[in-house]
Amino acid sequence: MAVAYYLLTAFYVVICLVLLLVILLQQGKGDMAAAFGGGSSQSAFGARAGATVLSKATAVLAALFMIAAMALAIMGQRGPGSVVSGTAAPPVPKPAPTAPAKPPTPPQQPPK
């Protein structure tokens, strides 16, 4: 179970990095891109074709990101268990037997 958790964590990190890369490769839709030198003619995959490929990749990676996050949360809730979960509880000590109480003896009168 621990191996699956660590493999899923590594897969999650890779998804995060690729999702970050895909988001940063997308062209902006606002006027701020033109102000900083970015224009629609300078995109890496063309004017429109790259936007659809990158937006589909973003959607798929976002879905994988959410599914992996939920899986990690569920697996993390279970945890590895307690350190002492495999040991038996110590035996309960039996109380010591008590003798019945004797009635008090009256004090002895000294002989006269």
N, CA, C and O of each residue as an XYZ file, in Angstrom:
448
protein
N       0.816     -1.188      0.000
C       0.000      0.000      0.000
C       0.862      1.256      0.000
O       0.514      2.252     -0.633
N       1.980      1.208      0.705
C       2.853      2.372      0.771
C       3.503      2.635     -0.583
O       3.732      3.788     -0.949
N       3.799      1.572     -1.327
C       4.418      1.747     -2.647
C       3.452      2.447     -3.587
O       3.856      3.329     -4.345
N       2.186      2.067     -3.547
C       1.181      2.706     -4.401
C       1.025      4.175     -4.043
O       0.846      5.017     -4.922
N       1.091      4.480     -2.760
C       0.977      5.879     -2.329
C       2.134      6.714     -2.875
O       1.929      7.829     -3.354
N       3.339      6.177     -2.803
C       4.502      6.933     -3.286
C       4.511      7.035     -4.812
O       4.922      8.059     -5.358
N       4.067      5.997     -5.498
C       3.962      6.082     -6.959
C       2.916      7.112     -7.378
O       3.132      7.878     -8.318
N       1.794      7.127     -6.684
C       0.759      8.115     -6.994
C       1.243      9.530     -6.683
O       0.900     10.473     -7.396
N       2.025      9.683     -5.638
C       2.580     10.999     -5.314
C       3.539     11.464     -6.401
O       3.515     12.632     -6.788
N       4.380     10.567     -6.895
C       5.302     10.922     -7.982
C       4.529     11.269     -9.247
O       4.871     12.229     -9.938
N       3.487     10.498     -9.559
C       2.634     10.779    -10.714
C       1.950     12.137    -10.563
O       1.811     12.875    -11.538
N       1.530     12.463     -9.356
C       0.871     13.737     -9.071
C       1.827     14.913     -9.301
O       1.433     15.938     -9.857
N       3.061     14.761     -8.878
C       4.053     15.828     -9.074
C       4.315     16.038    -10.565
O       4.430     17.175    -11.022
N       4.409     14.944    -11.322
C       4.627     15.063    -12.771
C       3.434     15.756    -13.423
O       3.616     16.607    -14.293
N       2.218     15.405    -13.014
C       1.025     16.063    -13.561
C       1.059     17.549    -13.254
O       0.738     18.365    -14.119
N       1.440     17.914    -12.043
C       1.510     19.326    -11.661
C       2.496     20.090    -12.534
O       2.199     21.190    -13.001
N       3.660     19.508    -12.751
C       4.677     20.203    -13.547
C       4.254     20.335    -15.010
O       4.445     21.389    -15.617
N       3.685     19.282    -15.575
C       3.243     19.343    -16.969
C       2.066     20.306    -17.112
O       1.988     21.038    -18.098
N       1.163     20.314    -16.155
C       0.045     21.247    -16.187
C       0.541     22.684    -16.115
O       0.026     23.555    -16.816
N       1.515     22.932    -15.291
C       2.112     24.262    -15.200
C       2.729     24.670    -16.535
O       2.560     25.805    -16.982
N       3.436     23.755    -17.162
C       4.063     24.037    -18.455
C       3.019     24.318    -19.529
O       3.170     25.256    -20.312
N       1.966     23.514    -19.570
C       0.925     23.697    -20.583
C       0.193     25.016    -20.381
O      -0.131     25.699    -21.353
N      -0.067     25.378    -19.143
C      -0.735     26.655    -18.888
C       0.145     27.825    -19.288
O      -0.342     28.807    -19.848
N       1.436     27.729    -19.006
C       2.327     28.832    -19.364
C       2.542     28.943    -20.870
O       2.872     30.020    -21.365
N       2.362     27.851    -21.604
C       2.524     27.907    -23.058
C       1.321     28.536    -23.763
O       1.442     28.968    -24.910
N       0.191     28.594    -23.117
C      -1.003     29.140    -23.763
C      -0.867     30.641    -23.950
O      -0.237     31.343    -23.159
N      -1.477     31.098    -25.018
C      -1.414     32.530    -25.278
C      -2.493     33.231    -24.483
O      -3.577     32.690    -24.266
N      -2.183     34.437    -24.054
C      -3.139     35.214    -23.287
C      -4.231     35.777    -24.173
O      -4.038     35.941    -25.377
N      -5.376     36.073    -23.583
C      -6.491     36.609    -24.345
C      -6.664     38.101    -24.125
O      -7.465     38.734    -24.812
N      -5.941     38.666    -23.194
C      -6.111     40.079    -22.895
C      -5.146     40.951    -23.675
O      -4.331     40.454    -24.452
N      -5.247     42.261    -23.460
C      -4.362     43.221    -24.121
C      -3.008     43.323    -23.446
O      -2.094     43.942    -23.991
N      -2.861     42.737    -22.286
C      -1.588     42.821    -21.577
C      -0.493     42.056    -22.318
O       0.678     42.425    -22.221
N      -0.841     41.006    -23.050
C       0.161     40.253    -23.799
C       0.756     41.128    -24.903
O       1.960     41.072    -25.155
N      -0.051     41.910    -25.539
C       0.448     42.794    -26.597
C       1.326     43.893    -26.006
O       2.275     44.344    -26.648
N       1.019     44.314    -24.812
C       1.811     45.364    -24.174
C       3.209     44.876    -23.823
O       4.152     45.667    -23.816
N       3.359     43.595    -23.533
C       4.665     43.058    -23.171
C       5.354     42.345    -24.324
O       6.293     41.583    -24.096
N       4.919     42.569    -25.537
C       5.604     42.012    -26.688
C       5.015     40.721    -27.202
O       5.496     40.214    -28.215
N       4.017     40.164    -26.575
C       3.411     38.926    -27.054
C       2.255     39.242    -27.975
O       1.406     40.073    -27.652
N       2.219     38.596    -29.100
C       1.119     38.792    -30.028
C       0.601     37.459    -30.505
O       1.202     36.424    -30.218
N      -0.507     37.463    -31.233
C      -1.085     36.209    -31.683
C      -0.235     35.555    -32.771
O      -0.303     34.338    -32.948
N       0.551     36.319    -33.490
C       1.378     35.732    -34.543
C       2.635     35.070    -33.993
O       3.341     34.381    -34.730
N       2.921     35.265    -32.729
C       4.148     34.718    -32.152
C       3.896     33.460    -31.318
O       4.777     33.035    -30.572
N       2.740     32.874    -31.429
C       2.474     31.668    -30.637
C       3.253     30.487    -31.200
O       3.593     30.473    -32.383
N       3.528     29.526    -30.383
C       4.385     28.413    -30.774
C       3.701     27.448    -31.725
O       4.373     26.852    -32.567
N       2.391     27.272    -31.625
C       1.694     26.286    -32.423
C       0.778     26.890    -33.483
O      -0.096     26.195    -33.999
N       0.950     28.120    -33.808
C       0.090     28.758    -34.801
C      -0.976     29.592    -34.126
O      -1.031     29.663    -32.898
N      -1.823     30.222    -34.920
C      -2.799     31.147    -34.377
C      -3.931     30.439    -33.656
O      -4.251     30.810    -32.526
N      -4.554     29.428    -34.266
C      -5.726     28.809    -33.654
C      -5.503     27.330    -33.294
O      -6.049     26.862    -32.295
N      -4.737     26.607    -34.060
C      -4.571     25.177    -33.837
C      -3.901     24.881    -32.493
O      -4.270     23.925    -31.810
N      -2.930     25.692    -32.121
C      -2.242     25.483    -30.849
C      -3.150     25.731    -29.670
O      -3.018     25.076    -28.636
N      -4.055     26.652    -29.808
C      -4.943     26.967    -28.702
C      -5.863     25.781    -28.397
O      -6.150     25.514    -27.230
N      -6.321     25.080    -29.405
C      -7.212     23.955    -29.135
C      -6.441     22.774    -28.548
O      -6.936     22.103    -27.643
N      -5.236     22.512    -29.053
C      -4.438     21.406    -28.506
C      -4.061     21.698    -27.058
O      -4.170     20.826    -26.196
N      -3.620     22.916    -26.792
C      -3.225     23.266    -25.436
C      -4.418     23.325    -24.493
O      -4.301     22.950    -23.327
N      -5.555     23.787    -24.977
C      -6.726     23.847    -24.097
C      -7.248     22.438    -23.791
O      -7.713     22.182    -22.680
N      -7.174     21.521    -24.766
C      -7.571     20.138    -24.500
C      -6.594     19.480    -23.528
O      -7.009     18.755    -22.623
N      -5.314     19.729    -23.711
C      -4.304     19.183    -22.798
C      -4.508     19.740    -21.390
O      -4.340     19.024    -20.403
N      -4.868     21.007    -21.303
C      -5.131     21.612    -19.996
C      -6.325     20.947    -19.324
O      -6.291     20.662    -18.127
N      -7.381     20.702    -20.095
C      -8.575     20.067    -19.527
C      -8.273     18.651    -19.044
O      -8.717     18.258    -17.965
N      -7.525     17.884    -19.832
C      -7.195     16.509    -19.443
C      -6.293     16.500    -18.212
O      -6.514     15.732    -17.275
N      -5.283     17.355    -18.224
C      -4.368     17.407    -17.082
C      -5.068     17.920    -15.827
O      -4.766     17.466    -14.723
N      -5.998     18.860    -15.982
C      -6.739     19.362    -14.823
C      -7.602     18.244    -14.231
O      -7.700     18.116    -13.010
N      -8.222     17.444    -15.085
C      -9.029     16.323    -14.587
C      -8.141     15.302    -13.874
O      -8.504     14.811    -12.805
N      -6.986     14.979    -14.451
C      -6.052     14.054    -13.793
C      -5.550     14.617    -12.461
O      -5.382     13.882    -11.489
N      -5.314     15.921    -12.433
C      -4.871     16.598    -11.214
C      -5.905     16.430    -10.102
O      -5.557     16.105     -8.967
N      -7.170     16.652    -10.434
C      -8.225     16.546     -9.417
C      -8.439     15.099     -8.960
O      -8.639     14.838     -7.773
N      -8.393     14.175     -9.903
C      -8.576     12.760     -9.547
C      -7.420     12.280     -8.664
O      -7.637     11.584     -7.671
N      -6.200     12.653     -9.031
C      -5.041     12.242     -8.230
C      -5.068     12.893     -6.853
O      -4.675     12.270     -5.867
N      -5.527     14.141     -6.773
C      -5.612     14.813     -5.470
C      -6.620     14.108     -4.572
O      -6.369     13.925     -3.381
N      -7.755     13.714     -5.133
C      -8.757     12.998     -4.338
C      -8.230     11.627     -3.907
O      -8.448     11.205     -2.772
N      -7.541     10.937     -4.811
C      -6.997      9.617     -4.472
C      -5.947      9.722     -3.368
O      -5.912      8.890     -2.462
N      -5.094     10.739     -3.443
C      -4.086     10.924     -2.399
C      -4.735     11.280     -1.064
O      -4.276     10.846     -0.008
N      -5.796     12.066     -1.118
C      -6.485     12.429      0.123
C      -7.121     11.202      0.763
O      -7.068     11.039      1.982
N      -7.720     10.342     -0.047
C      -8.358      9.134      0.493
C      -7.302      8.177      1.030
O      -7.475      7.601      2.104
N      -6.213      8.005      0.292
C      -5.156      7.103      0.754
C      -4.461      7.650      1.995
O      -4.034      6.881      2.856
N      -4.343      8.966      2.092
C      -3.705      9.574      3.250
C      -4.547      9.478      4.507
O      -4.005      9.465      5.613
N      -5.871      9.411      4.357
C      -6.747      9.286      5.516
C      -6.588      7.944      6.197
O      -6.671      7.851      7.422
N      -6.362      6.917      5.421
C      -6.223      5.577      6.002
C      -4.927      5.464      6.781
O      -4.908      4.888      7.869
N      -3.866      5.993      6.254
C      -2.586      5.986      6.952
C      -2.007      4.592      7.099
O      -2.677      3.606      6.793
N      -0.791      4.501      7.555
C      -0.140      3.204      7.706
C      -0.613      2.440      8.932
O      -0.290      1.260      9.071
N      -1.345      3.053      9.801
C      -1.800      2.376     11.013
C      -0.925      2.761     12.192
O       0.017      3.543     12.064
N      -1.247      2.209     13.311
C      -0.521      2.507     14.530
C       0.722      1.632     14.627
O       0.783      0.548     14.047
N       1.686      2.108     15.353
C       2.916      1.347     15.553
C       2.632      0.106     16.392
O       3.264     -0.933     16.199
N       1.702      0.205     17.305
C       1.404     -0.907     18.199
C       0.132     -1.650     17.788
O      -0.457     -2.355     18.607
N      -0.295     -1.504     16.551
C      -1.547     -2.135     16.139
C      -1.441     -3.657     16.062
O      -2.462     -4.339     16.153
N      -0.256     -4.202     15.901
C      -0.110     -5.648     15.789
C       0.119     -6.347     17.104
O       0.149     -7.577     17.137
N       0.281     -5.620     18.189
C       0.560     -6.254     19.473
C      -0.728     -6.387     20.279
O      -1.657     -5.591     20.143
N      -0.753     -7.397     21.109
C      -1.923     -7.623     21.963
C      -1.878     -6.690     23.166
O      -0.813     -6.231     23.579
N      -3.022     -6.428     23.701
C      -3.101     -5.581     24.888
C      -2.535     -6.331     26.085
O      -2.646     -7.556     26.143
N      -1.938     -5.636     27.032
C      -1.411     -6.333     28.211
C      -2.562     -6.911     29.024
O      -3.658     -6.352     29.035
N      -2.315     -8.035     29.709
C      -3.397     -8.639     30.500
C      -3.768     -7.747     31.679
O      -2.927     -7.058     32.257
N      -5.026     -7.783     32.008
C      -5.504     -6.992     33.137
C      -5.149     -7.740     34.415
O      -5.488     -8.915     34.554
N      -4.472     -7.079     35.350
C      -4.097     -7.786     36.586
C      -5.340     -8.109     37.413
O      -6.271     -7.309     37.515
N      -5.323     -9.316     38.003
C      -6.447     -9.724     38.839
C      -6.292     -9.079     40.211
O      -5.186     -8.989     40.744
N      -7.400     -8.636     40.770
C      -7.267     -8.039     42.108
C      -6.918     -9.119     43.133
O      -7.341    -10.269     43.013
N      -6.159     -8.735     44.118
C      -5.748     -9.680     45.165
C      -6.977    -10.101     45.969
O      -7.842     -9.280     46.278
N      -7.042    -11.390     46.302
C      -8.212    -11.823     47.089
C      -8.175    -11.184     48.474
O      -7.122    -11.086     49.104
N      -9.304    -10.770     48.916
C      -9.374    -10.132     50.238
C     -10.017    -11.100     51.224
O     -10.980    -11.795     50.900
N      -9.475    -11.129     52.415
C     -10.015    -11.984     53.479
C     -11.220    -11.287     54.086
O     -11.270    -10.059     54.145
N     -12.185    -12.068     54.535
C     -13.330    -11.400     55.165
C     -12.895    -10.693     56.439
O     -11.990    -11.135     57.146
N     -13.537     -9.633     56.695
C     -13.168     -8.835     57.871
C     -13.596     -9.553     59.147
O     -14.699    -10.094     59.216
N     -12.725     -9.560     60.157
C     -13.039    -10.155     61.461
C     -13.636     -9.059     62.338
O     -13.275     -7.886     62.252
N     -14.546     -9.487     63.165
C     -15.047     -8.473     64.097
C     -13.949     -8.114     65.096
O     -13.154     -8.970     65.482
N     -13.907     -6.909     65.493
C     -12.840     -6.532     66.438
C     -13.014     -7.243     67.779
O     -14.123     -7.382     68.295
N     -11.915     -7.674     68.308
C     -11.960     -8.345     69.621
C     -11.897     -7.281     70.705
O     -11.168     -6.295     70.598
N     -12.666     -7.506     71.733
C     -12.591     -6.499     72.798
C     -11.231     -6.576     73.489
O     -10.601     -7.633     73.544
N     -10.812     -5.477     73.994
C      -9.488     -5.497     74.648
C      -9.541     -6.401     75.899
O     -10.544     -6.478     76.609
N      -8.453     -7.047     76.111
C      -8.335     -7.980     77.249
C      -8.239     -7.159     78.562
O      -7.549     -6.143     78.654
N      -8.958     -7.659     79.534
C      -8.884     -7.019     80.842
C      -7.729     -7.670     81.601
O      -7.628     -8.895     81.668
N      -6.885     -6.857     82.155
C      -5.812     -7.465     82.925
C      -6.385     -8.201     84.151
O      -7.340     -7.738     84.775
N      -5.805     -9.318     84.471
C      -6.327    -10.068     85.631
C      -6.148     -9.232     86.903
O      -5.178     -8.485     87.033
N      -7.064     -9.361     87.805
C      -7.011     -8.590     89.036
C      -6.522     -9.387     90.154
O      -6.416     -8.883     91.272
